[in-house]
């Protein structure tokens, strides 16, 4: 890696909803292998998007969680975060993005505190 980041956040995407859990896990493991030299890597699931089924969200979250565990990295599930979406049921509103960022910041801080205790 050309840079030396303090932390890398690997976030799943809702575009993965049409892929199998195995494909998602395989891709996540490949990315995490590329980040093996980075001290702090956090893997993040996807929030429950109204236009996608609960099964699709669970598949993505499960695959990313398994990959994170296999790589010895922490996983943050966002599937239970209540966030406001645009009328398309796919994209967050402006305030939704703000809420997502704040919740993510708090989740990462919590992880850091857990690791120091």
N, C-alpha and C positions, 0 to 999 in steps of 0.2 A: 504494500500500500504506500502510495507516494506521500501521504500525509499521516500525521500521528494524532488521531482524534482521541479525546478523553472518553467519549462514549459514542456508540453507534446505535441508533434505533432502527430496527428492521420491522417495518409495518406491513402487515398483510393488506391485500386489496380486494375489494368487492368484485373486481374483474375476475378473480379466481373462482367465483361461484360456479362457473360452468366446467371446472376441472375436477378430477377425482382427488380425494384426499391423499392418495399415494403420490400423484403428480405434484401436488402442492408441497407435501412433505419432502419429496426428493429435491425439488427446487430450493426449498428453504435450507435443507441440509447442505446443498452445494454452496449457497451464499454464505452460510455460517462457517463452512470450511475455509472460505476465502478470507474470513474475518478472524481466523484463529489467533492472530497476533495482536488483536485489539483487546485491551484489558476488560473493558466494560461494553457488553453488547446486550441489548434488551430486545426481545421479540414481542411484537404487539399484534393482537388479533383484530378482527373487524367488528365495528358496532352493528347492532341489529338494524338493518336497512329495510324500511317498509316494503320496498319492491322485490325483496328476496325472501325466500322461505326460511323458516327457522332451521330446517335441515341443512340448507346451503350454508348458513352462518355457522352452524355446529361443525360441519365438515371442515370449513376453513380453520376455525378455532382449534379443533382437535388436531388437525395436521400440523399447524404451527406450534401448538403446545408440545406435541410429541417431538418435533424437530428441536425445539428449544431444550427440552429435557435431555434428548440424546446428545446435544452439543454442550450441555452443562451451563446453559444460559437461562436467565429468568424469563418468564412469560407473563404478559399483562393481557388479561381478557377484557375487552371493552363491550362485549355483547349485551351486557346488562345496563349500559349507560343510556339513560333517556335523553335523547338529543332531538332538536327540532330539524325537520327536513323540508326541503322545497316541495312543491306540489307534485313533482315527478317521482317522489318517494325514493330517490336515489342519492341526491346531493344535499348536504347540510346547508342550512341557511347561514347567513353571516354570523348570527349569534350562536348558531350550532357549532361553527368552526371555533369560535372563541371559547365556548364551553368545553369542546373536545380538547383544545390546547391546555386549558386550565386543569381539567381532569387528568390529562396525560402528565403534566408537570407534577401534580400531587402524587400520582402513582409511581413515578420515577423517584421522587423524593422518598416515598415510603420504602421502596426497594433499597435505596441507599442507606436508609436508617436501619432496615432489617439486616443488611450486610455488615454494619458496624457493631451491631449488638450480639 
